[in-house]
Amino acid sequence: MSIRTEFPHRIVEQEDMGIVMPDGVRLSARVWMPEDAAAHPVPAVLEYIPYRKRDGTLPRDEMMHPYVAGHGYACVRVDMRGNGDSEGLMDDEYSAQEMADAISVIDWLSKQPWCSGSVGMMGKSWGGFNCLQAAWTGHPALKAVVSVCSTTDRFADDVHFRGGCLLGENFGWGAVMLSFSSRPADPALRPDWRADWLKRLEAQPWSAPVWAAHQTRDAYWKHGSVCEDWARNSTPAMIWGGWADNYMDTVDKLVRGAPGPVKGVVGPWVHQYPHTAVPGPQIGFLQMAIRWWDRWLKGEANGAEDDPVYRAFVMHSAPPDASARVRAGHWVAEAAWPSPRVASQVLHLAAVEPGGFAPPGPPRSI
């Protein structure tokens, strides 16, 4: 794998651009943009996550964002409130404060002299969740999103509960987020890093008990679940999933439910961006994302809205392999979803039939 360094636009980088929230809290952004953006404004693409841009996601950021910026965008990687180099304290995942900050950032970006006024949003996992949630708000500057490995239903399709059962990952993820959000800011950017770190250590919540306490699909989980009102999902969205990922159901659900322009892609991948994920084959995720941005953020008539609605990698049979580097298979593309070429069939368990399934039809007692 090689990393390109030459693009249609020469880019400049700012390591610490401050974005001040309405309550005075300063969020820290790392920004890549064309060097002539002040004279020729470009759309902005936001990635807004808690995973520490100076160390946590640094290699990944430096692979993706300069590439997109080099094709005529301002790529803005923001540390969420209370994480990395941003001020404030974090209260929970997908909280009302998190989304209020996201909308403030989108609004701020759209008004910068180097921005054309159009904003896109992208992300994987947490960032995939909150870009769908931001699109749900209908902010006029947010023109399109690209969401990878995310969910439309926080209770049914996340790491806390499945089928009504509490998952072990509820505890594990609580520990991970406690460790991420309690770490200090980079002293090179924050002279007050030590005092701020002590505030984080004293105030950072242990969220696992909170999540475990909500054992039904109550208002806590409905908050931030975009399936609660499909009609609000009118922002163009490209949704990506992987058969080896916990969020494989999301692509089908969003393509079926959202009334806005939606394109779905499902590959053989784990919980990673599709240009680097295993098992292969990997695909040109960044090229496809730029095509999406070009259509909806720049208004280019490139036909992206006419691409197949649902593209999926059909894996061929293979011996079990927990660490397969590549899976054999082929791609299929559907112009509509649900597809008129696909029929659903329910098979019930049977006691004696070969294969363990009864013929199609109503269930029989066994």
MOKA-V398766 format. One record per helix or strand of 3 or more residues. SS is the DSSP state (H for helix, E for strand). FROM is the first residue (numbers start at 1). LEN is the number of residues. Records with the same first field share a line. If there is no record, write none. Layout:
# MOKA-V398766
SS = FROM-LEN / FROM-LEN
This chain:
# MOKA-V398766
E = 11-10 / 26-9 / 42-8 / 73-7 / 115-10 / 142-7 / 236-7 / 262-6 / 310-6 / 329-6
H = 58-12 / 96-15 / 126-12 / 169-13 / 193-11 / 208-6 / 219-4 / 226-7 / 250-8 / 285-12 / 304-3 / 354-3
